[in-house]
Amino acid sequence: MQRREALRLLAATAALPILSRDAFSLFREVHQQLAEAPALKTLNPHQNATVTAISELIVPQTDTPGAKAVRVNEFIDLILTEWYEGDEKARFLAGLDDVDLRSRDVFGKDFIGCSEKQQVQILSSLDEELAGIRQPMDLHREGRFAPTEKQFFYMMKRLTLVGYYTSQAGFEQELHEQIIPSSHAGCVPVEEEAAK
């Protein structure tokens, strides 16, 4: 499966169980590419803090790790850097800027400077707008509307959920599934059972 096909699938799926084995394996590889020491490639520190805060509100830590613990922010940064086209990346980054604009308009400070209750209020309004999905794609042309997958908050939620549930902790601890290795070495000698 090509990365572009996986991204189309990512945008089109309504629920994680719809991910094919190939897509799941592909997103697991993204997790394996995350460096031991975080090194952001697309997000600046402020954008990263915003992505971290939003993703943690989407998948908070409970008795299982949350989005922050499984490094969803770094997963998103890698997807933005290596998978997204320029217009997709620009749309996502503009959406992050819009979150701060909304936050400053309502609360007088950036999103990450707000209380959790205030942050939830901003995200709830984004979610309500997403439910309406009648956002103009081009303000100069009447009657044209952006598809759901082009909306920032849809992109953010989708990347958070896929990043979380394809992580080892998300898959094993939250979904109670077992990650089966994607390859099998059939020619590996089997150790003999110890003599009884």
Number of C-alpha atoms within 10 A of each C-alpha: 10 9 15 12 11 19 16 11 15 21 16 13 13 11 11 14 10 13 18 13 11 13 20 19 18 17 24 18 13 19 21 12 12 16 10 7 6 10 12 18 12 18 20 11 10 13 18 18 15 22 23 22 19 26 25 20 17 17 20 16 13 7 8 13 17 21 27 21 16 19 20 27 29 26 24 24 22 21 19 21 16 12 16 16 11 11 9 16 17 13 15 21 17 12 17 21 16 14 23 21 16 17 22 15 11 13 17 13 14 19 28 20 15 16 11 13 8 16 20 16 14 19 18 12 12 18 15 10 14 17 11 10 14 14 15 14 15 11 10 8 9 9 10 13 15 13 12 18 17 15 20 21 21 18 18 19 16 20 22 26 19 21 25 27 25 26 25 16 19 23 15 14 15 15 10 10 12 10 13 8 7 8 6 8 6 7 6 7 7 7 6 6 6 5 4 3
